[in-house]
Amino acid sequence: MSLKKASLFIILILLIDQISKVYIKTHFVLGEEIKVFDWFRILFVENEGMAWGAKIPGQYGKLILTLFRLVAICGIGYWLWDSVRKKGSVILVSAVALIFAGALGNIIDSVLYGVLFNDSHGQLASFLPEAGGYGTIFHGKVVDMLYFPLWSGYLPEWIPGWGGQYFTFFEPVFNIADSAITVGVGLLILFNKKAFPKEEEKTEA
């Protein structure tokens, strides 16, 4: 895959991700939910930290996380460029492009959404509000909306630690960018040999 095709792929994913986030941000109140199916719902939540709701504590935790993401995206971008330069497999380039697009999609939220939108608590957010955004640059929140509660119920008593507790699978709420990262990583794991062929295999080919 050429760098041009990879770039177009990334732009497409970014457009889908950002359009969906802006729509949710400006049409849903925080916590609002629409039931599409029993196992799929649109639920507007905002993530202030890392995956699974984890956070870096302290006054500068959010800033540190955002700066780390910016450094990481530079590394992923170099990995993509280097993979194309070395004529890496389509699977490798596609996977890295997915990871890059997903990471960049969430970085846009973290860096810009605090100044582009006002608060979503009890109201629909506005784009570029006159009174200013809900935060400052580098302090935005990531918009999530895809929720798949495939199963909910009480766990059997015999399960150590969790027996008898109410449990939902799948609990996390995520977005298109998260999905792109997950698919990209999944491709690298499932098709590891094709993504990273050994030198002798390349020579034989």
Stockholm file with secondary structure:
# STOCKHOLM 1.0

chainA/1-205         MSLKKASLFIILILLIDQISKVYIKTHFVLGEEIKVFDWFRILFVENEGMAWGAKIPGQYGKLILTLFRLVAICGIGYWLWDSVRKKGSVILVSAVALIFAGALGNIIDSVLYGVLFNDSHGQLASFLPEAGGYGTIFHGKVVDMLYFPLWSGYLPEWIPGWGGQYFTFFEPVFNIADSAITVGVGLLILFNKKAFPKEEEKTEA
#=GR chainA/1-205 SS CCHHHHHHHHHHHHHHHHHHHHHHHHHCCTTCEEEEETTEEEEEEEECSSGGGCCCCSTTHHHHHHHHHHHHHHHHHHHHHHHHHTTCCHHHHHHHHHHHHHHHHHHHHHHHHHHHBCCCTTSCCCBSCTTCCSSCTTCCCEEEEEECCCEEEECCTTSTTTTTCEEEETCCEECHHHHHHHHHHHHHHHTHHHHSCCHHHHHHC
#=GC SS_cons         CCHHHHHHHHHHHHHHHHHHHHHHHHHCCTTCEEEEETTEEEEEEEECSSGGGCCCCSTTHHHHHHHHHHHHHHHHHHHHHHHHHTTCCHHHHHHHHHHHHHHHHHHHHHHHHHHHBCCCTTSCCCBSCTTCCSSCTTCCCEEEEEECCCEEEECCTTSTTTTTCEEEETCCEECHHHHHHHHHHHHHHHTHHHHSCCHHHHHHC
//
